[in-house]
Amino acid sequence: MALPDLTGQNIQDTYPRVLQTDGIVIYNGTGSIFLPVSASYSTTSSFAEYAISASHEIIKEISSSYAETSSYAINFKIDNNLETTNITASGYFAPSGSIVNFASASVYFPVSVNYARMRMGDDVLNGGANAQDFTSATAVKTQFNTQEDLTGDGLTIDTSNNRITVSGDGHYRLTANISFYSTQQRITPTTFFRVNGTTDLIGESYGYIRAANGQNENSNNVTRVIELSAGDYIEVMHFDASTLTGPCYATQAIFEVEQLSGAGPKGETGNTGAQGIQGPSGTSYDVVEITSNTTLSNAHTTKYLVCNSATAIDITVPQTASYDQYAEFVFEQRGAGVVRIVADTGVTVNSSETLSSAGQYAVMGLKRTDTNVYTLTGEREATP
């Protein structure tokens, strides 16, 4: 039945039987809010104390809309420094603004997640057209050439160079999982992480192909938590720790990077210290001597190649290169023999001068800028 107009009347005394018949009771005897019989009253006006806890005082304002029903809407205004994706609540308000029978409330805050996952594509797995062999005696980059998941904007996946780059300072969890197949007994594939192409992280995972028909421990699982700086990139490396020969291929492989924390607040910058003594000039590359014609390989990248011969030395740039897409090489003509850069079929070497060194002790640099495309710089013989 419809309720009569109760304006200005003591409705508890005037309409006790009507209200009892409708299953409604009145709070404090007067007012215009009707609550169900099941309501339990509270004079608590602090939402933080009533609904959540004193340590989570995030609710700044509570408002309600009243109607002559037993259901009332409750709206929350959250601290502007916090963002909410969803708020649900049920409950009732007393005339004084106190919360009555607040049944439930849940507040959800969006979590900023930076997560990236790569995998080895079918083409580089066992049976693929370009299946990668894991039996190299020296460390080789694992070909994670397929993006599988990317959440947030703090990580960048590079499938061409098989790496993940971080955009902010912080701690990151690195994970790699690789399973193997081989027909060669006692192959020992080994996996580890490398940062910025030079720093090998401590911690390796070893597999062991016991027998072709009874393989065991044929998977590598390695994880690290490490502090990285903006711009750092991570790659997964592998090599064969055994001395045996024979193919070993991955059957599946994933590479994950997850940001655990960002950079904390920075303190005030201190005074600049005294400038130290200038160190010797030159390159930090390892020195490798070459005495005869040579074809470039992964063993020559980021090396200072001393070409020492009385006669000319030809350095061939191969069409099928095993090294990084943006690999670099440095050559010095140490002896009387000129160093000549020779482009293999299908390879382009760009240069503003010739592709030969200018004379004894001349230094040249070769940079790979794209697939089968290079640029030669340094002390070259002038174009006639």
Stockholm file with secondary structure:
# STOCKHOLM 1.0

chainA/1-384         MALPDLTGQNIQDTYPRVLQTDGIVIYNGTGSIFLPVSASYSTTSSFAEYAISASHEIIKEISSSYAETSSYAINFKIDNNLETTNITASGYFAPSGSIVNFASASVYFPVSVNYARMRMGDDVLNGGANAQDFTSATAVKTQFNTQEDLTGDGLTIDTSNNRITVSGDGHYRLTANISFYSTQQRITPTTFFRVNGTTDLIGESYGYIRAANGQNENSNNVTRVIELSAGDYIEVMHFDASTLTGPCYATQAIFEVEQLSGAGPKGETGNTGAQGIQGPSGTSYDVVEITSNTTLSNAHTTKYLVCNSATAIDITVPQTASYDQYAEFVFEQRGAGVVRIVADTGVTVNSSETLSSAGQYAVMGLKRTDTNVYTLTGEREATP
#=GR chainA/1-384 SS CCCCCCTTSCHHHHSHHHHHHTTEEESSSCSSCEEETTCCCCCCCCHHHHHSCGGGCCEEEEEEECCSSSCCEEEEEECTTSCCSEEEEEEEECTTSCEEEEEEEEEECCCCCCEEEEECCTTTSTTSTTCCCCCCSSCEECCCCEEEEEESSSEEEETTTTEEEESSCEEEEEEEEEEEEESSTTBCEEEEEEETTTEECSCCEECCBCCTTSCCSCEEEEEEEEEECTTCEEEEEEEECSSCCSCEEEEEEEEEEEEEEECCCCCCCCCCCCCCCCCCCSCCSEEEEECSCEECCGGGTTEEEEECCSSCEEEEECSSCCSCTTCEEEEEECSSSCEEEEECTTCEEECSSCSBBCSTTCEEEEEEEETTEEEEEESBCCCC
#=GC SS_cons         CCCCCCTTSCHHHHSHHHHHHTTEEESSSCSSCEEETTCCCCCCCCHHHHHSCGGGCCEEEEEEECCSSSCCEEEEEECTTSCCSEEEEEEEECTTSCEEEEEEEEEECCCCCCEEEEECCTTTSTTSTTCCCCCCSSCEECCCCEEEEEESSSEEEETTTTEEEESSCEEEEEEEEEEEEESSTTBCEEEEEEETTTEECSCCEECCBCCTTSCCSCEEEEEEEEEECTTCEEEEEEEECSSCCSCEEEEEEEEEEEEEEECCCCCCCCCCCCCCCCCCCSCCSEEEEECSCEECCGGGTTEEEEECCSSCEEEEECSSCCSCTTCEEEEEECSSSCEEEEECTTCEEECSSCSBBCSTTCEEEEEEEETTEEEEEESBCCCC
//
